Amino acid sequence: MNLVKKKRFWLGLVIAAVFLYLVFRQVDLGELTAALLNADYRWLLPALAVYLLGYLLRAVRWKYLMNSIKPMRWQELFPPLILGFMVNNVLPARAGEFVRAYVVGKREGVSKSSVFATVVMQRAYDGLVMVLFAGLVLYLFRLPQGEGNAEFVSLVNTVVNITTVLFVCVFFFLFALITWKERAVAVLTWFTRLLPETLRRLADRMVASFIEGFAVLRSRKDSLLAFGFSLLAWSGESAAYYFILRAFGLSLPIYASVMLMAIVNLGIMIPSSPGYIGPFEFFGVGTLLLFGVDKSLALPCVLMIHTMVWLPITLWGFYYMWTMKLSFREMEAAAPDEPGPAAPGQGAN
């Protein structure tokens, strides 16, 4: 792999280092260690169960999004899904999104551009669910605000407002592509005329295939089912966060875990090192501080949540990588050198 030669790799490390410094400063390492040792790890069992169930629900969601391209069983989509999330955990710049499209396109003999469009749709649904959950909490429950956390509350409101506008615009754009497909293709191909003829023909085919991948929007049933499974998957992840909070003796209201999950996953849209190290901890600890949790307890709690969302899926993904006989070189080649802006993440993963 040539990661160390890429600017985004070093930029991600710098961003991660800054966020980790902000999180770990003025933290008593002795108290942090004691909190980790004294946690009730029996709560990890239900947390892990509902968290992994969320990936099954995401595979079912993908099945409905793929109906317009090639009907598939969710069991066939589950391994590429896990593989893609694993790649997101170990490679920078959301390379796993492209790997998912590459693997399904190669195995099923369908357009990789069309499959990638369904991946974009999944992230668009994820973004809408995140801003919906965060917006509901902000609207229904007033976040605790004092002199010490006013800046973070302001940051949370800014993140929610910006991402709301972003994902609403994304959906309007996607609907426009479907509603006025011929006109959209004509506009995009006008730009491809600047390319050499050989590349232009290839680009025109890719544009048409990519737009065709959004055809699921023409099916109200498949679109609503996909959105419904998005709600279920992220509700399950919120429950997993709640169980981890209980493991550290925190009896916070349910909406606190919902807010924690939403803000963390919106926050890790910021480019960073593989595995979202840094932003995950910063936004997680900041959110718990809003609910009166001491930093010496908030940090180990967030570290445990991050471990839960990173480790099992990464190991599972390596298993599928081995069974599919894929290499990191092949998967890295599936992603462009300069991908677009990241979408919400990991189950956010």
Secondary structure, DSSP 8 states (H G I E B T S, - for coil): --GGGSHHHHHHHHHHHHHHHHHHTT--HHHHHHHHHHS-GGGHHHHHHHHHHHHHHHHHHHHHHHTTT----HHHHHHHHHHHHHHHHHSSTTHHHHHHHHHHHHHHTS-HHHHHHHHHHHHHHHHHHHHHHHHHHHHHS-----TTTHHHHHHHHHHHHHHHHHHHHHHHHHHHHHHTHHHHHHHHHHHHTTS-HHHHHHHHHHHHHHHHTTGGGG-HHHHHHHHHHHHHHHHHHHHHHHHHHHHTT----HHHHHHHHHHHHHHTTS--SGGGTTHHHHHHHHHHHHTT--HHHHHHHHHHHHHHHHHHHHHHHHHHHHHTT--HHHHHHHS-SS-----S-GGG-
